[in-house]
Amino acid sequence: MAITIGQAAPEFSLFDTEKTKIALADQKGSNVVLLFFPLAFTGVCTTELCNIRDNIAAYNSTNAKVFGISVDSLFTLGKFKEEQHLNFPLLSDFNKEVAAAYGALYENFVLDMKGVAKRSAFVIDKEGIVRYAEVLESAGDLPNFSAIQVTLQAL
């Protein structure tokens, strides 16, 4: 199902790399940026998440919590986070339910992989309403970081 701007964001709870359950409902009062990415340790995903790492102050200044989400296991994500020195949580959607709820799941990906998260970006405001939604069909494309920042600054 495609997510549209102005709708309530689908609720979820996922484990982070520290084995802590993170629920969207617990983020009320903060803006949230959800970044779905296909697979840890791949080139474009590394570029994307390192861009966020290097610019985390811009997100912090808008009272935004950033979460990276993939279908990788939390153990794989933990190693990826450690190696890339990522300074925001990575969440494991191993069961593919959250990516599906956000309309961000490939049925078929490269090398016959099924059920991989599409590179996507969502901004959710302090009340849980979607204010920005971008689902990319090409895994080689990056989200529009400028548009994400403009959206956050307007909240």
C-alpha positions in Angstrom: 0.0 0.0 0.0 1.4 3.4 -0.9 1.8 5.9 1.9 0.4 9.3 1.2 1.3 12.7 2.8 -1.2 13.6 5.5 -2.0 10.1 6.6 -1.2 8.6 9.9 2.0 6.7 9.7 1.7 2.9 10.1 2.6 1.9 13.6 5.4 -0.6 14.1 7.9 -1.9 16.6 11.2 -3.3 15.6 14.4 -4.3 17.4 17.6 -2.2 17.0 21.1 -3.4 17.0 21.2 -3.2 20.8 18.2 -5.6 21.0 16.0 -2.8 22.2 12.4 -2.7 20.8 11.7 0.6 19.2 8.1 1.6 18.6 6.9 4.5 16.4 4.3 5.2 19.1 7.1 6.0 21.6 8.5 8.7 19.3 5.5 11.1 19.7 6.7 14.6 20.4 9.7 14.2 18.0 9.9 14.3 14.3 11.0 11.0 12.8 12.9 10.2 9.6 12.6 6.6 8.5 15.1 5.5 5.9 14.4 2.1 4.4 17.5 0.7 2.6 17.9 -2.6 0.7 21.0 -4.3 2.2 23.8 -3.5 4.7 27.4 -3.5 3.3 26.3 -2.5 -0.2 27.8 0.6 -1.9 24.7 2.9 -2.3 23.4 1.9 1.1 26.7 2.7 2.7 26.8 6.1 0.9 23.3 6.9 2.0 23.7 6.1 5.7 27.2 7.7 5.9 25.6 10.9 4.5 23.1 10.9 7.4 26.0 10.1 9.8 28.0 13.0 8.5 25.0 15.4 8.6 23.3 14.2 11.8 23.5 17.7 13.4 21.1 19.0 10.7 18.5 16.3 11.8 19.1 16.9 15.5 18.5 20.6 15.0 15.0 19.9 13.8 14.2 17.6 16.7 14.2 14.6 14.4 15.1 11.1 15.3 16.5 9.1 12.3 16.1 5.4 12.0 17.6 3.2 9.2 15.5 0.1 8.5 16.4 -3.0 6.4 15.4 -6.6 6.2 18.9 -7.6 7.4 19.2 -9.3 10.8 19.9 -7.1 13.8 23.3 -8.9 14.0 24.3 -7.9 10.4 23.1 -4.4 11.1 25.1 -4.2 14.3 28.3 -5.1 12.4 27.4 -2.6 9.7 26.7 0.1 12.2 30.0 -0.5 14.0 32.1 -0.6 10.9 30.6 2.6 9.5 30.5 4.4 12.9 26.8 5.2 12.4 25.4 7.5 15.0 21.7 6.7 14.7 19.7 3.5 15.3 19.4 0.7 12.7 16.2 -1.4 12.9 15.8 -4.9 11.7 12.6 -5.6 9.7 13.6 -9.2 9.2 10.0 -10.3 8.8 9.4 -7.6 6.2 6.2 -6.4 7.7 7.1 -2.8 8.2 8.5 -2.3 4.7 5.4 -3.9 3.3 3.2 -1.6 5.4 5.0 1.4 4.0 4.8 0.2 0.4 8.6 -0.1 0.4 9.3 -3.8 -0.4 10.6 -5.3 -3.7 8.9 -8.5 -4.6 12.0 -9.3 -6.7 15.4 -7.7 -6.2 18.7 -8.5 -7.8 20.1 -12.0 -7.9 16.7 -13.5 -7.4 16.4 -12.1 -3.8 12.8 -11.6 -2.7 11.4 -9.3 -0.2 14.1 -6.6 0.1 13.3 -3.1 1.3 13.1 -0.4 -1.4 15.2 2.6 -0.7 12.7 5.0 0.8 12.4 8.0 3.0 9.5 9.1 5.2 9.2 12.1 7.5 6.7 11.8 10.3 5.8 14.7 12.4 5.4 14.9 16.2 1.8 13.8 16.0 2.6 10.7 13.8 1.4 12.2 10.5 3.4 11.5 7.3 4.8 14.8 5.9 7.2 13.4 3.3 7.2 10.2 1.4 9.6 9.0 -1.2 9.8 5.4 -2.4 12.5 4.9 -5.1 12.1 2.1 -7.6 15.9 2.1 -8.4 18.1 1.0 -5.6 20.9 3.0 -7.2 19.2 6.3 -6.5 19.5 8.2 -3.2 16.7 10.0 -1.3 16.3 13.7 -1.8 18.1 14.8 1.3 17.4 18.5 0.6 13.7 17.9 0.4 13.8 15.9 3.6 15.5 18.9 5.3 13.1 21.4 3.9 10.2 19.3 5.2 11.8 19.0 8.7 12.5 22.7 8.9 8.9 23.5 8.1 7.6 21.3 11.0 
